[in-house]
Amino acid sequence: MADDFYQSPNSEITPPPNNNSMRKVPAGSGVKWVTDAIGYILKAPGTWLAGTFIFIICIFILAFIPLVNMVINVLAPVFTAGFIYGCDRLRKNKEFKVDHIFVGFQQKFGPLAIVGLIYFGCTAAIMTLTIIIMMGLGFELLDIQDLNSLQNIPPQDVMTMVLLPMLVAMALMIPVLMAYWFAPALVLLRNEEPVQAMKKSFKACLENFVPFLVYGVVATLGIIALLIVLSFIGAITVVLLVPAMFIGYLLIIAVVFATIYTAFVDIFPEDEDSNNIDSQEDIVSEDESSITL
């Protein structure tokens, strides 16, 4: 009761973050994340396809707006939060609606945007460093359009100019992605501050590196299997190939979003006493806060 007294009427009643809530899971969890994610998608396939389609359209439109297109990454965790919220509802046997993908714009927008801003800043810094390395290796001296100039340079030198900066960029992006992966879920569902959420996300990914490797292998095999199915569809009839490829692309995006949540609830198990986002119904009021599309 004492805690409730200090809560504002519309505030989210969330217990203090539990620093010991993260756990290390077995390697086989990487497979479970994918199968559970597919299960969530099968619960509301129409919503997932429509939601991912709207997400792509929004990103496509923003990409053509000057200046805004430079900070699309800032909005990435805001959209991610919507799909995470949808998974959270499905896990509790509640309805996942298309307008739920905009939850991040209604609640926690500031902290989620800060996560995106940090991610954008790190990405920009890595890209800048990559360009500097390439210039230092003499890449700016190459005339890509002049094939004769390329022939005069040993192939290993050209490979070094290109591959070395790319490998450096990939090596630096891995910890950035680790810090980003669970951050939207921690901000939205566990009321974590942006920086603290990214620290916890990095630690969780680091301590569960093996399950993530398994997850990557399973996801890659799944994509290959999907491509094989699409190739068979294309062999049967070209007319269905384009829509099948588009639906397949939407499903891949949906599975990625869903696996973020399935891995999250596995690594960050919800305490019985924790007051999550859905128990309050503050984030999306079924009658008042829905966005009409």
Stockholm file with secondary structure:
# STOCKHOLM 1.0

chainA/1-293         MADDFYQSPNSEITPPPNNNSMRKVPAGSGVKWVTDAIGYILKAPGTWLAGTFIFIICIFILAFIPLVNMVINVLAPVFTAGFIYGCDRLRKNKEFKVDHIFVGFQQKFGPLAIVGLIYFGCTAAIMTLTIIIMMGLGFELLDIQDLNSLQNIPPQDVMTMVLLPMLVAMALMIPVLMAYWFAPALVLLRNEEPVQAMKKSFKACLENFVPFLVYGVVATLGIIALLIVLSFIGAITVVLLVPAMFIGYLLIIAVVFATIYTAFVDIFPEDEDSNNIDSQEDIVSEDESSITL
#=GR chainA/1-293 SS CHHHHTSCTTSCCCCCCCTTCCCCCCTTHHHHHHHHHHHHHHHSHHHHHHHHHHHHHHHHHHHTSTTGGGGHHHHHHHHHHHHHHHHHHHHTTCCCCGGGGGHHHHSSHHHHHHHHHHHHHHHHHHHHHHHHHHHHTTGGGCCTTCHHHHHTSCHHHHHHHHHHHHHHHHHHHHHHHHHHHTHHHHHHHHCCCHHHHHHHHHHHHHHTHHHHHHHHHHHHHHHHHHHHHHHHHHHHCSTTHHHHHHHHHHHHHHHHHHHHHHHHHHHSCCCTTCCCHHHHTCSSCTTTTCCCC
#=GC SS_cons         CHHHHTSCTTSCCCCCCCTTCCCCCCTTHHHHHHHHHHHHHHHSHHHHHHHHHHHHHHHHHHHTSTTGGGGHHHHHHHHHHHHHHHHHHHHTTCCCCGGGGGHHHHSSHHHHHHHHHHHHHHHHHHHHHHHHHHHHTTGGGCCTTCHHHHHTSCHHHHHHHHHHHHHHHHHHHHHHHHHHHTHHHHHHHHCCCHHHHHHHHHHHHHHTHHHHHHHHHHHHHHHHHHHHHHHHHHHHCSTTHHHHHHHHHHHHHHHHHHHHHHHHHHHSCCCTTCCCHHHHTCSSCTTTTCCCC
//
